[in-house]
């Protein structure tokens, strides 16, 4: 029997990857937006506070679990408190992301990002990754965010065959091809130089120091180009100091937060995505939708996008630098072709539609 009623959903998350000015990640933001448009009532449980005017949508109720200073009990407090404040009987679906439901009595769905070795370190990663590993063994169904993510989950984490691949999506009304020169003028960027863009949290996993090797090659070949580095993180200061010590400052422009990230893609000629581990990878989609290629490694959805001709995959770091220089010397632009492909295959609305259908199929079986 088809279930047509609106759902009451407990959506639980503490991860903060790619958070915007409201303290909410891209993935969560799109989920909340499109699920509420469909009329589903969502209680969103999170560690992170929101600005009161973030959403006037009465279908979304933000439940802010008390924030603690970052220490070994930072996540533990959240995990332990959640089961006592959630009324399981009032929800049709319990959906968790980021290892947030370790002590919950029931988890219907868990979103799986990618495999990470848990380790005890100064950033308490042990207390973050271990709950994820426990959580996915408890869930009735796992949602992998890419084929790569599913493969990792099966190999490293769980033999649970109840795994569905639902790719993440982007807002294709925002990311699209635009004319470069007017945008560069409006952003006060160089008009006649080639521009490359790197977007991401500056950590070891994102591999930002490869940008230094690219800049050294640009100087060696006397090529006029700049790398826009948009992001923050623990490696920002070491990266900046390395660039300064090698006198490569003229090849870089640093930004922490920009209000309209899509315009920086439009102003650029090439996206650099040197991370060797991505469960998904928004920059692959954002660059293609904006009409420019990316250089990356085979991880997340990069092979899928590159196979369609919208990016290039490197074999190693030396090859990454080589391919970057080749594209800068011979630019390639897709105009609307990349946007059409991404819209048809990776729109945020499509992601949520698939998630909704999965919810209904699950409820029909129980």
N, C-alpha and C positions, 0 to 999 in steps of 0.2 A: 504494500500500500504506500502511495506517495505521501510524504510528509510535506505539507505546504505552510505550516504555521511558522511564525517568527520565532527565532531561537533566543534563549537566555544563555549567554556565554561568559564564563570566567576566563579571562585572558591574562596570563601571569608571566611577567618578564622582569628580569633585573639587568639584562645586558644593555650596554649603552654604546654599541658600535655605531659610528656615523651619526651621533646625536646632533639635532638641530638646536636652534636657540631656545626651544622649549624643553630641552632635555629628553627628547624622544627620538628613537632611532628611525631611520628611513623605513625599515621593514615594518615596525610597529605602527608608524604613522599611516602608511598606506592601508594596512589591515584595518585599522580603526575607521579610517575615512570611508572605505568602500563597504565594509560590513554594516556600518551605521546607515549608509545610504540605502542599503537593502532593507532596513527596518529592524535589524537584530539588536537586542539590548545587550550591551557589553559592560561588564565590570572589569576595569583594567587595573590589576594589582602591580605595583612597581615600587622600587626603592627610591626612584628619582622624582623630585617635586616638579610641578608644572606651574607655569604662570596661570593665574585664575582665568584669564581671557583666552586661553589656548583654543578652547572649543566651546561654542554655545550649544552644541548638539546635545539635547536632553537624553539621547539614547546611549551616551557614553558616560559612565560614572568612574572617575579616577579615584582609586583607593591607594593612598600614599602610605606605605608601611615605613615606620620610623627609621630615619637615616642615622647611621652611626659612623664615627671616624673609621677610616680604613685600617683594619687590623684583622687578626685571624677570626674574630667573632663578627666581622662585618656582614658576611653572607650567612653565617650560622644563625644569627638572630632572625634574619628574614625567613630562612627556611623553617625554623622552629615555630615562629609566630603564625605563619600562614595557615596551617591546619586548624588553628583555633579561631580564625576570623572568617573562614570560608564556610558557608552553609551549602554543602554539597547538594542537598535535595532541591534547591531552587534553581540549579543550573542543568541545562541540557548537555552542555559541552564544557569540559575542563581542558584548556589548551595552554601548554607552557612552552616557553622558549628560554634558552640559556641556562638550563640547570636549576630552575627556580622551584621545582616541585618535589624535592627529594623526600619530604616527610608527608606529602599529601596522601590521603587514603585512596584517591583514584586520580588517574591521568588518562584522559581519552586520547589526546593527541600531544605529541611533542615535536617541535621543529628542531631539526638537526642541521647544524651549520657545517662543521668540519672537525676532523680528528685533531686533537692536541694532546701531547704527552703532558700529564700533570706532573708538577714538580714543586718542591718546597723552595721558595725564593722570597726575596724581599717584597715582591708584589703579591704574595700569597696566592699564586696561581693554583697551588694544590687545592685550596678551598673553593676554587672556581670550577676547575675541570673535573674533579672527582664527583661532585654532585651531578654533573651532566652525564657521566658514565653510568651512575646509578639510575638516574631518571629515565634514560632511554630503555633500560631493562624493565621498568615498571609500566611504561606506556602501552596502551592497547594498540596504538597506531603511530607510526613515525612518518613525519613529512620531511623528506630530504629536499634541500633547496636547489639541487642540481644532480645530474647523473654522477658526476665526480663525487659529490657528497654521499650519495647512496652507496657507491662502490666502497668508499672509505668506511661507512657505517657497517656494511656487511663484513668487510675484511678485519676491521679493528675493534668494533664496538659490540655488535649484536648479531645473532643469527635469526633474529626476529624477521620473518618474511613479510610482515605487515608494514611494508615501507612503500610509500608513494612519492614520486618525484613531482613537485610543484615548483617550477622555477619562480624566482622572485621577479618583480617587474618594476618598471619606472613610469613616471608620468610623461607620456609621449606628447602632451600638449606643452610641456615645458622644454624638453630636450628635442630640438629639431634644428635643421640647417638654417643659418642666417648669414647675411653678408658680413664679411670680416672687417673691412676698413672702418665703417661707421662705429662698430662695436669697439674696436681697438682705440679709436679716438675718444669714445665715451668713457673707457676705462683707463685712459692715459697710458696705453701700452705702445711699444714701438710699432710703427706703421710698416716699415720695410724689412724688418728682420723676421726670420722664421722663429715661431714660438712653439715650445713643447710644454705639455702640462702634466704634472704629477699631483694626484690628489690622494690623500690617505693619512692615517695615523702613523707618525714617524716612529716605528718600532723595528726591531730586527726582522720580523716576519715580512714586513713591507719592503725590505732590501733597498733603502734609500741611497746607500753609499755608491750604488752603481751610477747615480747621477753625476758623481764627481768624475768617474771615468769617461762619461759622455762629454762633460765639459772640457776635460783634458784633450780629448780627440778633436773637439771643435777648435780649440786653440791651436793645436798642431796643424790642422788643415786650414786655419785662418778663415773659418766660416762664421758669419754673423748670425747668431741665434741666441735665444734665451730660454731658460727652463723656468717655468712658473711652478713653484712648490707651494701647494695649498694644504695646510694641515699643521698639526701640533703633535707633541709627544716627547718621550724621553730622549730620543735621538736628535731632536732639533738642534740643541746647543752643540753637541759633538759634530754634527753635519756642518753647521754654520762655521764652526772653528776650523774644520778641515778645509773648507772652501776658502776661508780667509788666509790660512797658512800657505795655501798653494796659489794664492793671488788669482782666484777664479771668480771673484765677486761679480765681475761684469757679465757673467753668463747666467746669473740667477736673479730671480725676483721672489721674495718670500711673502706669504700671506698666511694668517691664522684662520680667519673666518671671512668669507665673502658672502654678501647677501643674495646674489644670483649666480650660482655656480655655473649654470648653463651658458651664461655669456662668456665665461672664460674658456669653455670648450669651443664656442663659436669663434673666439679670437685666435685660437690655436691651430696649428697645422698637424699636430701629432700628439697622441696621448701615450705616456710612458707608464706601464703597469708592471714593475719589476718583481712583484711579490711571487714567491715560488709556492705559496700555499694560500688558496682562496677556496672557501666552500662554494662561493658564487662569483662575486666580483662585479659590483655596479659599474665601475669605470669602463668595462668592456662594452656594456650596453649604452652608456651615456655618450661615449665617444662615437660609436657607430650611428646612433640616432642623431648626433650633431653633425654628421657628415665628414668626420675625420677618422683615420685609422688608428689602431693602437699597436704597440709592440709589447708582447708579454711572454710568459712561460705557459706551458700546457697545464693549467689548473683551473678549477671552477668551470665556468662556461666558456672560457677563452677558446678551446678547440672548436666548439660549436659555432661561435661567431666567426672565427678565422676561416673555418671551412666554407663559409658563405662569401669569403673574400673581403671582409671588413676589418681584418687585422692580420698581424704577422707574429708567428711564434718562434722564439729563439731556443736553440739547443742548450746554450750555456751563456754565461755573462759576456764572454768575448763576442759571441754571436749577437747578443742583445745590443751591444754598442755598435757593432757593424751594421745591423739592420736599421738602427736609429739614424745613423749617418746617411745610409742609402736613401731612406725615405725623406730626410731633410733636404738632400740634394735633388731629389726627384719627387716632389710632393704629389700625393694622391688625395682627391676629394670625391666623396660619394654623393654630395648634395642630398636629394630626397630619397635615394635608394636605401641607404642605411636606416633612415627613419621609418620607411614603410616596412622593412623587414622586422625591426624591433617592435613596432606597433602591432604587427600581426602575431608575433611570437612571445613577446616579453612585456606586455603592458601590465601595469599594476592591477587594472580592473580584471584582466584575464586571470591573474594569480588568485585574486579573491574569489572569483566565480568558481574556479576549480576547487578551492578550499571549501566553499559553501556546499558544492555538490558532494564532496567527500564526507562532510558532516552528515548530510542527509542519508547517504548510503550506509554510513556507520549506524545511525539511529534506526534505520529500517531493519537492521540485522539483530538488534538487541531487544 
